[in-house]
């Protein structure tokens, strides 16, 4: 004789909403990008180059810094938008923005020497994996499933 209880197994994983998974992935991407920018300062000559008014091959200008704000501001907004947008718009927005960010991340390696291939290869690989996670979950995100139905609606629909 088996006794069944209604006590949930504490080891069970409760379902996580797709919106939360997307927001977490954008958050991870942001943290990773910020740390990579920090680690870049350890590259020989990087701080001297910044003090000299340049970053990579670009002069430090208000326009360049505005571009940087946009590049990191969009993922910051995506954290919030992934939780706040209606399901159909959420899916489309995540698919478009994540697709556009893959070339943005790959651009970070342009002009670098092969001496730094492992650093840039690994970092871009992780960024692209996070973006692929976002694309996968946004693609699987079905707006019609995202709206919980009340029990009366689901009964009448059958």
Residue pairs with C-beta under 8 A, 6 or more apart in sequence:
17 146
18 137
18 138
18 140
18 141
18 146
19 82
19 83
19 90
19 146
20 83
21 133
21 137
22 78
22 82
22 90
22 94
22 134
22 137
22 138
22 141
23 78
23 79
23 80
23 82
23 83
25 130
25 133
25 134
25 137
26 75
26 78
26 79
26 82
26 134
27 79
28 130
29 75
29 101
29 127
29 130
29 131
29 134
30 72
30 75
30 76
30 79
32 123
32 126
32 127
32 130
33 72
33 75
33 127
34 72
36 108
36 123
40 46
41 47
41 50
43 116
49 55
50 60
53 59
53 60
54 60
55 64
56 111
57 111
58 64
71 104
74 97
74 101
75 101
78 93
78 94
78 97
81 90
81 93
82 90
82 94
85 93
86 143
87 141
87 143
87 146
87 147
88 143
90 138
90 141
90 143
90 146
91 138
91 139
91 141
91 143
94 134
94 135
94 137
94 138
94 141
95 135
95 138
95 139
98 131
98 134
98 135
98 138
99 135
101 131
102 128
102 131
105 124
105 127
105 128
105 131
106 124
106 128
108 120
108 123
108 124
109 120
109 121
109 124
112 120
149 157
